[in-house]
Amino acid sequence: MRLRHEPKGLRRIERASEFGRVAVLLGGTSSERDVSLITGKAVLAALERRGVAVMGFDPGARALAELLELGIDRVWIALHGPGGEDGTLQGALEFLGLPYTGSGVMGSAIGMDKLRTKWLCQALGVSTAPFVVLRTPQDLDTAIEQLGLPVFVKPGSQGSSVGMARVERAEELRPAWEQALRFDPVVFAESLIPGAEYTVSILHDRALPSIRIETPRTFYDYEAKYLRNDTRYFCPSGLSAPAEEHLGRLALAAFEACGAEGWGRSDFMLDRTGRPQLLEINTVPGMTDHSLVPMAARAAGMDFEELVWRVLETSFVRSVAKA
């Protein structure tokens, strides 16, 4: 079997029975397994409350082919990180002929690859922070010469700020590079933008209200995202109406540049001049009690159950191709 992709297939669903039998994929084997379990359980509970025939399924413990044996009709992807949102899982579901939520193989793969995201978005006129790819020890000196300090060192394809470090002094750069290499063979240094951080959630090709993020930590890292209670979120974000509209257009343009679709998030820093600089996109954002997409949805008048339902609707852009 294989799937046919038809963007016009996206539609509003009125009855839970139209979804058929749904599996929420959660857990997995990436470094973000714990967050995925929280996301997946929240999604599972929300769909159950809405009357959807749904079950949880952990690909870290079971073979994906079992989904066919269980009579699953479509999949809600709640897996974060490599193996879940990098196109690997999406390709497997295409092979199995199971429609799934969110971005397809290409959009997921590019969205997980921070470097290619930056290259593609720059080509379309979406600004990103200056960066240098760190391939050899000699590149460390190049990064300092071209970017100055401080910088962020980032693995090329991890989510939730895993493996990321802020470098203030030259002697800290090599250890940060070596640490990032533990998570990904591709690592880059990126200029620190001393401005406010904003995120724009996307649902059904629409930008939701932006959120401004403030954290007492050195940056918005894994702990600030999921564990701390002193991270502050502002929604409405305080931007003027024209600035809000502009940021929303950039968020959608970044998604389009990467081939992403359905739902997700685009993250930005505003530089000293107020110009947005793209950090990354996220094609399977978290749905925990600290997560940003549910917060933006609430600001748009949408509760968590409705948000989860609408994400599941994105699976209708894929259907089993006729032989």
C-alpha positions, 0 to 999 in steps of 0.5 A, a space after each residue: 500500500 501507499 498513500 496519496 497526498 492531497 492538500 485539498 483533503 483537509 476538512 472539518 470533521 463533525 463526528 468522531 466515527 469519521 476518524 475510524 480507529 486511531 492510534 496515538 504514537 507515543 514514547 519511542 526511543 529518542 532522547 525526548 521519550 519522556 516528553 513524548 509520553 506526557 504529550 501522548 497521554 494528554 492527546 489520548 485522554 483528550 480524544 477519548 473524551 471526544 468519543 474517538 475510538 483511540 488507543 496508545 501505541 509505543 513504537 519503542 516497545 512494539 513493531 509498527 506493523 502491528 498497527 495493521 493487525 490492530 485495524 488502525 485507520 489513522 495515526 496521531 503522531 506524538 513522538 518527538 525527536 529523531 525517529 519520530 519527527 524526522 521523516 523516518 516514522 512518516 516514511 514507514 507509515 506511508 509504506 504501511 498505508 496509514 494516514 497520519 497527522 502533520 508534515 510528510 516525509 520531506 517536511 519532517 526531515 527538513 524541519 528536523 534538520 536545523 541547518 537545511 531549515 536555515 538555508 531554505 528559509 534564507 533563500 526565501 527571504 526569512 532571516 536567520 541568525 548568522 552561523 558557522 558549521 563546525 566540521 573540524 577543530 579549525 572551524 572553532 576559530 572561524 566561528 569566533 572570528 566570524 560570529 564573535 562571542 557569545 554563541 550557541 552551539 547546536 546539534 543539527 537535528 535534535 529537538 527540545 534544545 537537547 545537546 545545545 549550549 551557550 558559549 561565553 568564552 573561547 575555551 568553552 567552545 570546544 567542549 560544547 562542540 564535543 558535547 553536541 557531537 554526542 547527539 549528532 555528527 552535524 554541529 553548528 555555532 550560531 550568533 546569540 541574538 540579544 532580544 526577545 524570543 517569540 514563537 508562532 504556532 500554526 494550525 491548518 495553514 493559519 498562524 495562531 497568536 504569538 507568544 513571548 517567552 522569558 526565562 531566568 535561565 541562560 536560554 530557553 533550554 529543556 529544563 525551562 521548557 518542561 521542568 521549571 515553573 518560573 518560565 514566563 509566557 505572554 500571550 498576547 505577546 505585546 507586539 503591535 498588530 502590524 508586527 504580529 501580522 508580519 511575524 505570522 507571515 514569516 512563520 507560515 513562510 518558514 513552514 512552506 520553505 521546509 515543506 511542512 504542513 498541518 500543524 507545528 511551530 516557528 520560533 524566532 528571536 527579535 534582534 535589536 532593530 526588532 527584526 525577527 530572526 528564525 531559530 527553527 521550526 517544529 513539526 511535532 511540538 510538545 502538548 504538555 502542561 508547559 507547551 506553547 501550542 495549547 497556550 496559543 490555541 487557548 488565546 484563539 478561543 480553542 480548548 485542548 480537546 478541540 486543538 487535538 481534534 483539529 490536529 487529527 483532521 490534518 491526517 485527511 490530506 493523506 489517503 490510501 492510493 488506489 492500485 
